[in-house]
Amino acid sequence: MEIGVGLPTTVPDVDGRRLVRWAARAEEHGFSALGVLDRLVYDSYEPLTALTAAAAVTERIRLTTSVLLAAYRPGTALLAKQLATLHEISGGRLVVGAAAGGREDDFQATGAAYHDRGRRLDALLTELRHVWDGKETDTGVAGIGPFPAAPGPELLVGGHTPAAMRRAARHAGGWIAGGSSATAYADLAQQARDAWRAAGRTDSPRLVALVYACLGPEARTTAERYLRAYYAFIGPKAEMAAKAVITDADSLRETAAAYAAAGCDELLVFPCTAAPVQLDLLAEAALG
């Protein structure tokens, strides 16, 4: 199983230059990918802009939206151009993980409809491929470059519902899970494989997951403070998210082993602080 790391675009102690240095250092450590979270109505960095900055200072590491809430963005054609541009600037390293999302205020902020977001995401994923292939969009426009070499950016679809699994099997090369236990992940991964077979696919989904970790002095205090704030929109469940964070190296190694045993192909470890030493601690524990 490969191990990637989150780019700390949402943590309270990040600044722009530290974000860029984190990306370069993550590649030096040997992480497989840099992941980014997507929130609009929050004090955070825009994920595609952040990944573009990361692309400029790296050569090998994959750049993964984990996950992009694509349906709150008005206009698929513009999004397709942004993603293709990032893919080309990075030398073909972009992985587009996308999901329907669960924060209505993100959609309200752009004037996008919320309650039909799943249906619109299905249409959006189809149209992304049309744009990248140089075909006409639903509005009858063709020729929106740059045109990435076939097949273009890898697509992953996130979400734990049966509808999300079917969406992944229709549109993507794999499925990505949000935070969950390794035990729950094994069952969800099997559901993804079942959706693949039900869709008549003969390949296997690439299976990706993410966990939160914070190591070093005051790790639990730092992590829980951040995660309670980040997940405040889910109410009392935010406390569950905060308590689930990994705060010691042995637990991170054990968790990674459990995800590997559950069939995960790549685990993205998201930090709860942007302190430079944090990346070193995560690399030492996860990559050994």
Solvent accessible surface area in square Angstrom, and as a share of the most:
residue,aa,sasa,rsa
1,M,86,0.39
2,E,77,0.35
3,I,17,0.08
4,G,0,0.00
5,V,0,0.00
6,G,0,0.00
7,L,3,0.01
8,P,3,0.02
9,T,2,0.01
10,T,6,0.04
11,V,5,0.03
12,P,109,0.68
13,D,59,0.31
14,V,24,0.14
15,D,66,0.34
16,G,31,0.30
17,R,154,0.56
18,R,62,0.23
19,L,10,0.05
20,V,20,0.12
21,R,143,0.52
22,W,6,0.02
23,A,1,0.00
24,A,30,0.23
25,R,106,0.39
26,A,0,0.00
27,E,31,0.14
28,E,121,0.54
29,H,51,0.23
30,G,42,0.41
31,F,0,0.00
32,S,12,0.08
33,A,0,0.00
34,L,0,0.00
35,G,0,0.00
36,V,1,0.00
37,L,17,0.08
38,D,8,0.04
39,R,22,0.08
40,L,70,0.35
41,V,67,0.39
42,Y,64,0.24
43,D,134,0.69
44,S,32,0.21
45,Y,84,0.32
46,E,76,0.34
47,P,2,0.01
48,L,14,0.07
49,T,91,0.53
50,A,7,0.05
51,L,0,0.00
52,T,48,0.28
53,A,38,0.30
54,A,1,0.01
55,A,6,0.04
56,A,81,0.63
57,V,63,0.36
58,T,5,0.03
59,E,150,0.67
60,R,119,0.44
61,I,0,0.00
62,R,63,0.23
63,L,0,0.00
64,T,1,0.00
65,T,1,0.00
66,S,1,0.01
67,V,32,0.19
68,L,1,0.00
69,L,17,0.08
70,A,1,0.01
71,A,1,0.01
72,Y,8,0.03
73,R,34,0.13
74,P,95,0.59
75,G,45,0.43
76,T,25,0.14
77,A,36,0.28
78,L,106,0.53
79,L,2,0.01
80,A,0,0.00
81,K,89,0.38
82,Q,81,0.36
83,L,0,0.00
84,A,1,0.01
85,T,52,0.30
86,L,3,0.01
87,H,16,0.07
88,E,81,0.36
89,I,96,0.49
90,S,6,0.04
91,G,67,0.65
92,G,41,0.39
93,R,24,0.09
94,L,3,0.01
95,V,3,0.02
96,V,1,0.00
97,G,0,0.00
98,A,1,0.00
99,A,10,0.08
100,A,22,0.17
101,G,21,0.20
102,G,50,0.48
103,R,21,0.08
104,E,90,0.40
105,D,52,0.27
106,D,0,0.00
107,F,1,0.00
108,Q,144,0.64
109,A,65,0.50
110,T,47,0.27
111,G,70,0.67
112,A,22,0.17
113,A,56,0.44
114,Y,34,0.13
115,H,152,0.68
116,D,44,0.23
117,R,54,0.20
118,G,17,0.17
119,R,156,0.57
120,R,59,0.21
121,L,0,0.00
122,D,32,0.16
123,A,51,0.40
124,L,11,0.06
125,L,2,0.01
126,T,59,0.34
127,E,19,0.09
128,L,2,0.01
129,R,65,0.24
130,H,59,0.26
131,V,2,0.01
132,W,7,0.03
133,D,82,0.42
134,G,29,0.28
135,K,109,0.46
136,E,110,0.49
137,T,10,0.06
138,D,117,0.60
139,T,114,0.67
140,G,44,0.42
141,V,78,0.45
142,A,54,0.42
143,G,53,0.51
144,I,35,0.18
145,G,15,0.15
146,P,49,0.31
147,F,106,0.44
148,P,10,0.07
149,A,85,0.66
150,A,95,0.74
151,P,107,0.68
152,G,10,0.10
153,P,0,0.00
154,E,57,0.26
155,L,2,0.01
156,L,1,0.00
157,V,0,0.00
158,G,3,0.03
159,G,26,0.25
160,H,73,0.33
161,T,79,0.46
162,P,89,0.56
163,A,42,0.32
164,A,4,0.03
165,M,6,0.03
166,R,129,0.47
167,R,19,0.07
168,A,0,0.00
169,A,3,0.03
170,R,134,0.49
171,H,40,0.18
172,A,6,0.05
173,G,32,0.30
174,G,0,0.00
175,W,0,0.00
176,I,2,0.01
177,A,1,0.01
178,G,32,0.31
179,G,51,0.49
180,S,31,0.20
181,S,66,0.43
182,A,19,0.15
183,T,116,0.67
184,A,43,0.33
185,Y,0,0.00
186,A,43,0.33
187,D,85,0.44
188,L,20,0.10
189,A,0,0.00
190,Q,73,0.32
191,Q,67,0.30
192,A,1,0.00
193,R,68,0.25
194,D,61,0.31
195,A,13,0.10
196,W,3,0.01
197,R,147,0.54
198,A,94,0.73
199,A,55,0.43
200,G,59,0.57
201,R,64,0.23
202,T,144,0.84
203,D,73,0.38
204,S,92,0.59
205,P,10,0.06
206,R,49,0.18
207,L,4,0.02
208,V,0,0.00
209,A,0,0.00
210,L,11,0.06
211,V,12,0.07
212,Y,22,0.08
213,A,0,0.00
214,C,2,0.01
215,L,12,0.06
216,G,33,0.32
217,P,131,0.82
218,E,124,0.55
219,A,7,0.06
220,R,97,0.35
221,T,70,0.41
222,T,40,0.24
223,A,0,0.00
224,E,12,0.05
225,R,148,0.54
226,Y,7,0.03
227,L,0,0.00
228,R,94,0.34
229,A,57,0.44
230,Y,11,0.04
231,Y,43,0.17
232,A,63,0.49
233,F,90,0.38
234,I,62,0.31
235,G,37,0.35
236,P,125,0.79
237,K,131,0.56
238,A,8,0.06
239,E,68,0.30
240,M,135,0.60
241,A,29,0.23
242,A,0,0.00
243,K,111,0.47
244,A,78,0.61
245,V,6,0.04
246,I,17,0.09
247,T,30,0.18
248,D,65,0.33
249,A,36,0.28
250,D,85,0.44
251,S,35,0.23
252,L,0,0.00
253,R,107,0.39
254,E,118,0.53
255,T,30,0.18
256,A,13,0.10
257,A,64,0.50
258,A,42,0.33
259,Y,1,0.00
260,A,45,0.35
261,A,94,0.73
262,A,16,0.12
263,G,27,0.26
264,C,6,0.04
265,D,60,0.31
266,E,1,0.00
267,L,0,0.00
268,L,0,0.00
269,V,1,0.00
270,F,4,0.02
271,P,3,0.02
272,C,1,0.00
273,T,12,0.07
274,A,0,0.00
275,A,31,0.24
276,P,87,0.55
277,V,88,0.51
278,Q,6,0.02
279,L,2,0.01
280,D,52,0.27
281,L,52,0.26
282,L,0,0.00
283,A,5,0.04
284,E,122,0.55
285,A,3,0.02
286,A,19,0.15
287,L,66,0.33
288,G,97,0.93
